[in-house]
Amino acid sequence: MVIITRHGGRRVRERSGINKKAVHRIVCKAYHEGFTRKDTNGELRKWIERICEKNKPADQVRIYGDNMYLFADNYLITMFQIPNSLRKNIKKKKCK
C-alpha cells in the first residue's frame, strides 16, 4: 500500500497537472510498474543520483512516464519531472 504525504500529493498535482482524485491512482501505478534506479544508465542515472543525494530520506526511486517519484518505504515524498534532454533515455528503455 502506498501512502501519499501532503507534500508529495501537492507536488504531483502541481507538476503534472492532474486532479486530486487521480493522484493516488498514478502514484500506485508508478510504485508498482515504474522503472527503478537500477534500470537506468548514463546521464539519466547520474541525474537521479544527484537528486537522491539532496533528498536523503528517499530510499526508492520510480520512473513512470516522464516523471520520477521518490519514496521512503511506502511513503511518497515528492515527484520531479525528468528534463527534456534526458527523456530520450526513458523512451529507449520502454522499447526494450
C-alpha positions as CSV (number, residue, x, y, z in Angstrom):
1,M,0.0,0.0,0.0
2,V,1.3,3.4,-1.0
3,I,0.9,6.4,1.3
4,I,1.0,9.9,-0.1
5,T,2.3,12.6,2.1
6,R,0.7,16.1,1.9
7,H,3.8,17.5,0.3
8,G,4.0,14.6,-2.2
9,G,0.4,15.0,-3.2
10,R,0.8,18.7,-3.7
11,R,3.9,18.2,-5.9
12,V,2.2,15.6,-8.1
13,R,-0.8,17.9,-8.7
14,E,1.4,21.0,-9.2
15,R,4.0,19.4,-11.5
16,S,1.8,17.0,-13.6
17,G,-1.5,18.9,-13.6
18,I,-3.7,16.0,-12.6
19,N,-6.6,16.3,-10.2
20,K,-6.7,15.2,-6.5
21,K,-8.6,12.0,-7.3
22,A,-6.1,10.8,-9.9
23,V,-3.0,11.3,-7.7
24,H,-3.4,8.1,-5.7
25,R,-4.0,6.0,-8.9
26,I,-1.0,7.5,-10.7
27,V,1.3,7.1,-7.7
28,C,0.3,3.5,-7.2
29,K,1.0,2.7,-10.8
30,A,4.4,4.4,-10.6
31,Y,5.3,2.5,-7.4
32,H,4.3,-0.9,-8.9
33,E,5.0,-0.6,-12.6
34,G,7.7,2.1,-12.8
35,F,11.4,1.6,-13.5
36,T,13.8,1.6,-10.6
37,R,17.1,3.3,-10.3
38,K,18.9,0.1,-11.3
39,D,17.1,0.0,-14.6
40,T,18.6,3.3,-15.8
41,N,22.1,4.2,-17.0
42,G,24.2,7.1,-18.3
43,E,23.2,10.7,-17.8
44,L,19.7,9.8,-16.6
45,R,21.2,7.7,-13.8
46,K,23.7,10.5,-12.8
47,W,20.8,12.9,-12.6
48,I,18.8,10.6,-10.4
49,E,21.8,10.1,-8.1
50,R,22.2,13.9,-7.7
51,I,18.5,14.3,-6.8
52,C,18.7,11.4,-4.3
53,E,21.7,13.0,-2.6
54,K,19.6,16.1,-1.9
55,N,16.7,14.0,-0.7
56,K,18.4,11.7,1.8
57,P,15.3,10.0,3.3
58,A,14.3,8.7,-0.2
59,D,15.3,5.0,-0.4
60,Q,13.3,4.1,-3.5
61,V,13.0,5.8,-6.9
62,R,10.5,5.0,-9.5
63,I,10.3,6.4,-13.1
64,Y,6.9,6.3,-14.6
65,G,6.0,8.3,-17.7
66,D,8.2,11.4,-17.8
67,N,8.3,11.8,-14.0
68,M,10.5,10.5,-11.2
69,Y,8.8,9.6,-7.9
70,L,10.8,9.5,-4.6
71,F,9.6,7.1,-1.9
72,A,10.8,6.5,1.7
73,D,9.5,3.0,2.4
74,N,5.9,3.2,1.1
75,Y,5.6,7.0,1.6
76,L,5.7,9.3,-1.5
77,I,8.0,12.1,-0.6
78,T,8.0,14.1,-3.8
79,M,7.9,14.0,-7.6
80,F,10.1,15.6,-10.2
81,Q,9.7,16.0,-13.9
82,I,12.6,14.5,-15.9
83,P,14.4,17.1,-18.0
84,N,13.6,17.0,-21.8
85,S,17.3,16.3,-22.5
86,L,17.1,13.0,-20.5
87,R,13.6,11.8,-21.7
88,K,15.0,10.1,-24.8
89,N,16.8,7.6,-22.4
90,I,13.4,6.7,-21.0
91,K,11.8,6.1,-24.4
92,K,14.7,3.8,-25.3
93,K,14.0,1.8,-22.1
94,K,10.3,1.5,-22.9
95,C,11.0,0.0,-26.3
96,K,13.2,-2.9,-24.9
